[in-house]
Amino acid sequence: MKNEIVSPEQWLAARKALLQKEKEFTRLRDQLSAARQALPWERVEADYVFNGPDGRVSLEDLFDGRSQLIIYHFMYGPDWDDGCKSCSFLADHADPAVVHLNHRDVSFVAVSRAPIETLEAYKMRMGWHFPWVSSLDSSFNEDFNVSFSKEAVERGDTYYNYARKGFPSTEAPGASVFYRNESGAIFHTYSVFERGLDMFLTTYHYLDIVPKGRDEDGLNYTMEWIRRHDEY
């Protein structure tokens, strides 16, 4: 690291200059959030049913009496031994936030294609408490473009993050948001993938303020350093 060493006066001047950029970023972020909330909605017509720990549940059931629902598309294939380590990293951040989300009329649920027994065992291992259901017997993952056939992956012809391109796995991460109105109609309001999921990772936000930052430039891929929290 070759940062310049300066006097306190010079440091303060540099910090104030950066503060102006930070304030501009905050204003732009607020504008982006407003634009996100103003997006048009699409009605969900399919009757999705999932396998939960207590039996079959519908998409409406996942709202748990609230009007807003965040679904995290957790990468966990039907034949995988463990859940994705990067999704596990995100789940570590989401789990303690659920109680606060619930008190703002928002439910949070993870959805994966692994069997519910597998999900329950992994959830117990990780010590999480958020609801987690299996979409193994549903087209939900495919319809929301987070699960792909092996043939599509081999061809490099998957549709992910609103573009047709290659993806290295049959499972992909993402988050989708839904709204349920007073008559029970359900609408898809937003989905986000890839680097858009950074907003949920407070560890990265902390790393962004330290001198070395995320320190991932020399890695084979950006999240290579991450381990499940019981594997460090």
Residue pairs with C-beta under 8 A, 6 or more apart in sequence:
1 211
1 212
3 211
6 14
36 190
39 189
39 190
41 179
41 187
41 188
41 189
42 187
42 188
43 185
43 186
43 187
43 188
44 59
44 178
44 186
44 187
44 188
46 139
46 140
46 143
47 58
47 59
48 58
48 59
48 135
48 138
48 139
48 140
49 56
49 57
49 58
49 59
49 137
49 138
50 56
50 57
50 58
50 59
50 62
50 111
50 133
50 134
50 135
50 138
50 140
51 57
51 115
51 116
51 133
51 134
51 135
51 136
51 137
52 61
52 116
52 131
52 133
52 134
53 116
53 120
57 133
59 140
59 178
59 186
60 180
60 184
60 186
62 69
62 71
62 107
62 109
62 131
62 133
63 69
63 107
63 178
63 180
64 107
64 131
66 102
66 105
66 106
66 107
66 180
67 105
67 179
67 180
67 181
68 105
68 106
68 107
68 177
68 178
68 179
68 180
69 106
69 107
69 108
69 109
69 177
69 178
69 179
69 180
70 101
70 106
70 107
70 108
70 109
70 175
70 176
70 177
71 109
71 110
71 111
71 175
71 176
71 177
71 178
72 87
72 90
72 91
72 94
72 108
72 109
72 110
72 111
72 173
72 174
72 175
73 111
73 112
73 141
73 144
73 146
73 172
73 173
73 174
73 175
73 176
74 83
74 84
74 87
74 91
74 110
74 111
74 112
74 132
74 173
75 83
75 84
75 86
75 87
75 112
75 146
75 169
75 171
75 172
75 173
76 83
76 84
76 87
76 112
76 113
76 114
76 118
76 119
76 122
76 171
77 113
77 114
77 169
77 170
77 171
78 113
78 114
78 115
78 136
80 114
80 118
80 171
82 122
82 228
83 91
83 112
83 114
83 119
83 122
83 126
84 171
84 173
85 223
85 226
85 227
85 228
85 231
86 173
86 223
86 226
87 173
88 126
88 228
88 229
89 201
89 203
89 223
89 226
89 228
90 173
90 197
90 200
90 201
91 110
91 126
91 128
91 130
92 126
92 128
92 229
93 200
93 201
93 202
93 203
94 108
94 110
94 130
94 200
95 128
95 129
95 130
97 108
98 108
98 129
98 130
101 107
101 108
102 108
107 131
108 130
108 131
109 130
109 131
109 132
109 133
110 119
110 130
110 131
110 132
110 133
111 132
111 133
111 134
111 135
111 140
111 141
112 119
112 132
112 134
112 135
112 171
113 134
113 135
113 136
113 141
113 147
113 171
114 122
114 134
114 136
115 134
115 136
116 133
116 134
116 136
119 132
119 133
119 134
120 132
123 132
125 230
126 228
126 229
126 230
135 141
141 147
141 171
142 148
144 174
144 176
144 191
145 159
145 160
145 172
145 174
146 160
146 171
146 172
146 173
146 174
146 193
147 170
147 171
147 172
148 158
148 160
148 167
148 169
148 170
148 171
148 172
149 170
150 170
152 158
153 166
153 167
153 168
153 169
153 170
156 165
156 166
157 164
157 166
158 164
158 165
158 166
158 167
158 172
160 167
160 172
160 193
160 194
161 174
161 193
161 194
161 196
162 193
172 193
173 193
173 194
173 197
174 191
174 192
174 193
174 197
175 191
175 192
175 193
175 197
175 200
176 188
176 190
176 191
177 188
177 189
177 190
177 191
178 186
178 187
178 188
178 189
179 186
179 187
179 189
180 186
180 187
181 187
192 199
198 204
204 214
207 213
207 214
207 215
208 214
214 222
216 222
216 223
216 224
216 225
219 225
